[in-house]
Amino acid sequence: MSDEEEIILSDLSDDELVEQMMDDLYDGMREEIEEAVGILLERGWTPYDILTKALVAGMTIVGHDFRDGILFVPEVLLAANAMKGGMAILKPLLVETGAPRMGKMVIGTVKGDIHDIGKNLVAMMMEGAGFEVVDMGINNPVEAYLETLESEQPDILGMSALLTTTMPYMKVVIDALNAKGMRDDYIVLVGGAPLNEEFGRAIGADAYCRDAAVAVETAKTLVARKHNQMSAG
Ligand code: B1M
């Protein structure tokens, strides 16, 4: 592209800019994504709207083309990197709501799985809603979950899996909690694109969370219920 044709992001209308962000995310252009996030913030967009209407929506398109064999791992990694650039700007803004401490969550992606964008988003939104979050990262074996639960004593255990081959591992973790008599000590929330409610029930989780907003709402409800039960009992 010649200099004359270069797109000036700040000259675009909101709709055009969001459209452009989807293209830039698709092309893995991190700096452009960061600039566009800054522009939308200046125009008064909420961090949550930028996240969901531009970044997550753009990543969905990437996901479809990855599935259909149009994009491959290197391109998807670049797109993920661009998304992370945007998320890094939004994170402190989502977190600084000054909400009172709601409870504590330990969250990690299960063994064999290295997808972390959705988990990071959940962690961010939970922090934004006033939860303390301990992020265990990716590829966590059952031993790591058990150790972290013992040392952190959270209210909630969150697990993420993006692959049909790794989602059954969530049951391995829940079974281990049962075997150790620890299951009832924690609210177990699970999420990730291939999961559904039925799966969540079948493996013995307390709830399946379709997205980060649902995770926050579910966490609030179940923590409040747990505290009520504890004060009644
Ligand atoms: Co992967 N990948 N990937 N990938 N990748 C998927 C998941 C896939 C659906 C793509 C496809 O074919 N359409 C497919 C899985 C198919 C299947 O299992 N049925 C797939 C595959 C096959 C693979 C590899 C096997 C590819 C290969 O190597 N041949 C490989 C596996 C690596 C491994 O993990 N061992 C692989 C690798 C990768 C990259 C490394 C290139 C990259 C990950 C980079 C990273 O995460 N740092 C990647 C990406 C980016 C994707 C897609 C395109 C996007 C995932 C994403 O970040 N979405 C994905 C396609 C898709 O899902 N559309 C795909 C955006 C994110 C915001 O959404 O993660 O769903 P999501 O999280 C949501 C909810 O699910 C929920 O809230 C989040 C926010 O709203 N949620 C939770 C998630 N976790 C939660 C936990 C909770 C609560 C809610 O706890 C309380």
Boltz pocket constraint, residues with backbone or C-beta under 6 A from the ligand:
constraints:
  - pocket:
      binder: B
      contacts: [[A, 56], [A, 59], [A, 60], [A, 62], [A, 63], [A, 64], [A, 66], [A, 67], [A, 68], [A, 73], [A, 74], [A, 76], [A, 77], [A, 80], [A, 107], [A, 112], [A, 113], [A, 114], [A, 115], [A, 116], [A, 117], [A, 118], [A, 119], [A, 121], [A, 122], [A, 157], [A, 158], [A, 159], [A, 160], [A, 161], [A, 162], [A, 163], [A, 164], [A, 165], [A, 189], [A, 190], [A, 191], [A, 192], [A, 193], [A, 194], [A, 209], [A, 210], [A, 211], [A, 212], [A, 213], [A, 215]]
      max_distance: 6.0
